[in-house]
Amino acid sequence: MHTVHTPRLMVAAASSGSGKTLLTCGLLDALSRRKPALRAYKCGPDYIDPMFHRQVLGIESGNLDPFFCDAEDLKRILGDGRGAYSVMEGVMGIYDGMSVESIQGSCYDIAGMTDTPILLVADASGVGRTILPQIRGILEDDRSRLIRGLILNRISPSFYEKLKPCLEKALTEAGYGDVQLLGAIPKLRGAELESRHLGLKMPSEIPGIREKLRRLGEAIEEHCDLEGILQIMEHAGDITVSDRPGPAEGSLPPKEDRPLIAVARDEAFCFLYKENLRLLEQAGARIAFFSPLHDRTIPEDTAGLLLGGGYPELHLRDLSANLSMLDSIRCAVRSGLPSIAECGGFMYLHRSVRDIHGAEYPLVGVIDGECTDTGHLVRFGYLQITRDAHASNCAFGADLAGLRGHEFHYYESTACGSSCLVEKPVSRQRWSCMFCGSRRMWGYPHFYYGSHPAWLQGFVRAAKEYGNETLGKVFCK
């Protein structure tokens, strides 16, 4: 065991839509001018909010998820920041977790596991004095007294000045005088971020995104007590990190002897966990990013393929028109290239996908099925592959039982596969899905690779075997 001093805080709120992402990005922007060593994290299985963090910091943001990781792993992920100032963005409401019966999986749960102080964002738009009992009610459920600061959002400066003494008095009388009132952010016209489905649009879709985020940072500096926020971060306790054994760099083969995993990353395929990529490299792989939209073929010497999620449905015309890339992937997969395809990547492997207007676009075609927009969420939430006597339940030579992930998609397929049985953790609802085998694992679920190291090692081993088999061979031109 060793300890790491990591100044940090969690940005939480009463509900989604309260301004957590806006405040987090503004805080990151403001802090970046004072603290060069800065890291960002998102709670839960979110891909898009970390993209906004990356827009500010220029480096990858991490995910903290107690369904995928235990407390020791959460601390290790934070500890990997090597003492950097860390801002953790919460998910949904502060106490919202995997079920209404407990806080398990909530951002409050994560803050408790990592002994992280919480900065509460209260949306004050559309209310007056009613904001006082709302805040007091949230504080009453703070059993561990983790909430250390409070910021009001979407409130005029003049009304804030009237409300401030009333709020400070109410907090003191209720026994929460140690919760610091750290300022208020007015409504910022032109700095709003548009949403799609249950999440924000991606940064690449928002004109002038960098300028919007800079304005948020300037608003934090102007209207909030940044020094008070820094003090809360600096007073966070040290993190005790377990010295779990893992492969040291020297124990891995030289980089030139590691199998090359081609990872799709562009506007259409961008849902990638930073931790998954780290674990893939730790398992002995080299990673090369490529674009199914813009490149002509997968990278030379590709020994394994990872097609993650994203929004391919927004780019169907261009994906379908890139015939050389479609042919490259089709030939490689049919030659036995080990491949993982998740959600959007799974759709890309289909014979075709229809857009919301009914237009059909031919794609890779190794899955004889069609995907169409249902107009509603098809399956949503956490899942785990469970044992089933009627399913193969195996990929890359590994039993998949215990592998954890989640689904979130509006498109449905006529060919979802039936290799595995998955189960929701709370409701125990089950359904069959996935195409699995010794060289493939395709389906709608997104997986967290650290939940099943043997499976990940099997994928890298299969890639190495494929690379040895195909050395010097050309399958398609």
N, C-alpha and C positions, 0 to 999 in steps of 0.2 A: 504494500500500500504506500502511496505517496500523496502529498497534498499539493494543490495548485491554487494560488490566489487568482481568482477570476472575477474582477468587478463586473456585476451583471444586474439585470432586472428583466422582469416579464411585463409586457404591455398587454393588459387584459381589459375586458369591457363586459357590459351586461348582456350584449347580444351581437350577432353579426350586423354589419352595417353601421356600427357606432363610430367607425373611423380608426380602427386599430392599425390597418395597413398604412393609412395616410400619416398617422402620428409616428408609427415606427420608421417609415421612410424619412420623414422630416427630422426625427431625432437622429437617425443615422447620418443624414446629411450635415446636421449641425455639429454632431460629435466628431465627424471626420475632419473638421477643421481644427480640432483640439487634440484628438487622440488618434495617432496614426495606426496604432494596433487596435483594430476594431473588427468584430465579427457579428454576424446576424444569424438567427435561427427562427424557424417556424414550427409551431406545435401542430402535430397531426399530419395526416397524409396529404399534404398540399404541395402542388408543383408550381402554381402561378405566383403566389405571394413571394416566394424566394427569388423569382425573376426580378421583381421590383427591388428587392434588397440588393441584388447583383447590379442593377442599374446605378444604384447609389455608390456602392463600394468597389465595384469592378472585380469582385471575387465571388466564388460560389457561396451560397447560403446553405446552412444545414437544416435537417429536420429532426425534431425531438418527438418521439411517439412511443408511449408506454405500452401500446398493444404490440408493437414490433420489438421493443427493447425493454430490458429490465432496468432497475434503478442504477446498477453499476455501469451499464452501457451508456445510459443517459449522461452520467457524470463523466465517463470517459470521452464522449463526444464533446462535451463542454471543455474538458481538460485539454483536449487536443488543440484548443485555441491558444495554449501556452501563455495564459495570463492576459490575453487580449480583453479589452472591454467588450462585453457581449450583451446584445439586445435581443430578447426572445419575444417574438410576436405570438400572442395567444390565438386560440381558435374558438369560434362561436362565442357563447357566453362563458363567463369565468368559471362557472361550476358545471358546464355542460360536458358530459362524457359519453360513454358508450350506451348508457341507459339512463332513464329518469330516476332510477332507484339509488344511484350512487354518483360520486364525483370521479369514479375510475375512468382514466383516459382524458380527463379535462386538463386545461392549462393550469388550473389550481392544483391538480394532482401532480403535474410535472414540477411546478414550483415547489411543492412540498418535498418531492423526492430529491430535488437538487438544492433545497434551502435557498431559494431565490426570492428576493423581495419583489413585490408586485406594484406596478404603476397602473392605477385604475383610470380608464378613460370613460367619462360619463357624457353621453350624448344629451346636450341640453337644448336641442332644437325642439320647438313646439311645446315647451313646458315652462312654467315659472317656478313657484315655490315647491311644486310637486317633485322637483328633482331632489329635494332634501330627504324625504322618506325613502325614495328609490335608492339613494346612496347609502342611507342608514341600514336599509334592509340587506344590501349586499355585504356591508361590513359585519352585520350580525352573524352571518354564516362563515365569517373568516375565523375559524376556530384556532388556527395556528398563528394568527396575527401576522400574516405575510404581506398584507396591503400596507405599503409605507408611504405612498404618494397618490395624489388625485389631480387630474386635469379635466377641465370641462371643455367639451368640443361643440362647435357650431353655436356659439353664443356671442352676442354683441359685447364689445368692451364696456359700454355704458351699463348694460344690465348686469354684467359680471361684477362691476364695482358695487352695485346695490346688493347683489346676492352674496358676495364674499363674506361680509361680517356675519350674516345670518347663518351661512354654512359653517363657518369656523365655530360659532357659538353652539350650533346643533351638534357638531362633531365632539366638542369638548363635553357638553352635557351628557352625551351618550357614552362617554368613556373612550372616545377615539381621538383625543387631542393630539396623539402622537402621529396621526396621519397628516402629512404635510399637503397643504393646498398649493400646488405648484404652477398655477396659471390657467389660462383659458385661451382657446384658439377660435377666432371668429370664422364665419363662413368665408371661404376663399373662392371667389368666382373664377372659373377657368382652371381650377386645380382639382376638379372632380375626376374620378376614375370610373369609366363605364364598366358595367357588369354584363356577364353572359351566364345563363343558367344560374348556378349557385356560387359563381366566383367572378373575379374581375377578368376583363379582357387582358390579353397579354401585352406587355410593354411595347412590343414591336408594332402593335395595332393602334397605339395612341399617339397622335401627332404631338410633337413637342414634349415628350414625356420627361426628358431630362430637365427641361426648364420648369415643368410643373413640380418635380421633386425638389428642385432647388428653392422654389418659392415656399414649399412646405418647411424646408430647413430654416429659411429666413423667418418664417412665422413663428417657429419654435423659439428661435433666439430672441425675437422681439417680444413675445407674449408669455413666455414660460421661464421659470427659474431653472436655467440649465445647470447652474452650480449646485442647486439643491438636488437635482436629478443625479448629478455625478456623485454627490455625497452618499445618496442611497446606494448607488452601484458599488462604491468603494467600501461601504460598510457590510456588504454581503460576506458571509463567512467563507472560509476556504473550502474547496471541494476535495474530498478524499477519493482518490482514484485507485481502483484495484489494478494491480500489476498482472492482468491476465496474460498468459503466454500467447504470443502470436508469431507468425513467421517474420524473422528479422530480414532486412534487405539482403544481407549476406548469405542467407540460407536459400534464397530464391535463385533460379538459373539466371545467367546473364540475360540482359534484355533481348539480345538478338536471338536467344534460344527460346523465348517465351512465345506462345501462340498469339497471333494478332486477332483481337476481337474488334470487328468493325461496328461502331455504335452510331446509329442514325441521330443526327442533331441538326435541325434547321427550323424554319418557321412552322413546318407541319409536324415535326417530331421533336418535342422539347421537354417531355415529362420524364425527367431523370433525377433520381435521388443522388445527391453528392456522395452519400455513404455507400450506396450500391456500387458506384464506380470505384471508390476506394477499396471496397472489399473484393471487387473483381481483380484489381491489380494485386492486392495482397494474396489472392489465390494463385497468382503466377501468370497472369495475362498481361499483354500489352494492349493499349487502347488506341484506336485511330478513329476519329470522328469523320463522318461523311454526310453528304446531303442527298437524300433521294430526290429532292426537288432540282438541285442545280448541278450535281456531278453526273458524269456519264456512266460510271461503273462503280462498284464497290472497290475499296482500296486493294492494291496488289498485295498478294500474300495473305489475304484474309483467311483465317482458319475458323472463325466463329462469327456469328452475326447477332446483334441485339437491336431489335426494332421496338423502341419504347412507344409510349402513348403521346398524345398531342391532339392537334385538330386537323387531321388529314382532310376532313370533310370541307374545310375552308379552301383547300388547294387541289381539289380533285382534277380540275382541267389540266393544271401544270404537271401533276403527278402522272396522270394518264398519258400526257404527251411526251414524257421523258421515256421513250421506248427503249433506249439503250440501257437505262438503269433497270427498268422492269425486266428486260431480258437477262441482264447480269445477275440479278437476284434470283430469278426463276431458274436459270441454269445452275447456279451455285447450290441452291437448296436441293434441286433434283439430283445433283451429284453427291449429296450427302453432307453438305456443309451444316454443322451443328448450329441451331438457331433458336433464339428466344424471341417471341413476338407478343407484345402486351397491348391490349386495347386498340389504340389507333394503329399500331404496328400490325396487329392481328387483322384489322380491317384491310390494311394495305395488301396483305397476302391473298385476299379474296379474288374471285373471278371478276367481280365488279362491285361498285358502291353507287347508290343513287343519292343525289343531293335532295335538298328539301323541296325542290321544284319537280322532282321526278326524273331528271336527266340522269342517264346511266353512263358511268365511266369505267372502262375496263382497266384492271390493275394487274398485279403479279400473276394471279391465277393458279397458285399451288393449292388453294382451298377452293373446292367447287361449291361456292355459295355466293350469296349476294347480301350486302348490308343496306338497310334503309333506315331513315329517320322516323322514329315512332312519335316524336313530339312530346315525349315525357321520359322521365328517368326509368330505365329498364331494371337495372339492379344498382343498389347504392349501399356502400358501407363496408365495414371490415369483414374478412372471411379467413378461413383456414382450411387447407386441404385435410380431409379426414380419411380414416381407413374405410375401405369399401371392398367387399369380396367380389363385386361385379365390375369393378373398374381396374384398369391396369395400374394406375396410381404410381407410375414410375417414369422417370425421364433421366437421360444421361447416366443410366445405371444406378440411380438412387431412388429409394422409396420417398415419395413426396409428402407423406403424412407429416403434418406439423408446419409445413411452409405457410407463411402468413402473408396476406395482402389485402387489397380492397378493390372494389369496382365502383365506377361512376361513368355511366354512358347513356346516351339517348338513342344511339343506333343499335339495332338488333340484327343478328345474322340468321340466315336460313341454315347455317352449318356452324353451330357453336361447339361441336365436339362433345365427347362423352367419356374421355379417358379418366377423369377425376371426379370425385364427389367433394364439394366444398360446403362449408357450414358457417353460418353467422355465429359470432361468439355469445350473444345474449339470447336471441330468439330461437337459436338452434335450427333455423330454417335451412334446408339443404337443397342443392340442385347439382346436376351433372354439367360438366363443361370441359374444355381443353382438348387439344390434340397433342398427345405426348408419345414419345418413343425414345429410342437410343440416341437420336440425333435431332430431336425437335421438342419444343414446348411452346405451343401457341394457344392463346385464349384471351378473353376480355380482362381477367384480373391483372392488376399491377402487383408485383411482389416485392417484399423487402428481403433482400438476399441474406442478411445477417440472421434471419430466423431459421435458416437451414443451411449451414456451412457445407455439409456433405453434398447436397445437391449442387451448390455453386462450384465446388471442387470437381464434381462430375462433369459439369459443363466445360470447364477449362481443360480437363483431361481429354474429353471428347474432341475439343478443338485441336489439342496437340496431336492426337492420333490422326485426325483428318489432315493436318498440315504435313505429317510424315507420309501419309498415303498419297497425297496429291502433289508432292514436290516435283516441280518441273512439268506438270501436266496442264493442258489448256482444255477447258470444257466448252467454252463458247467464244466466239469472236464477233 
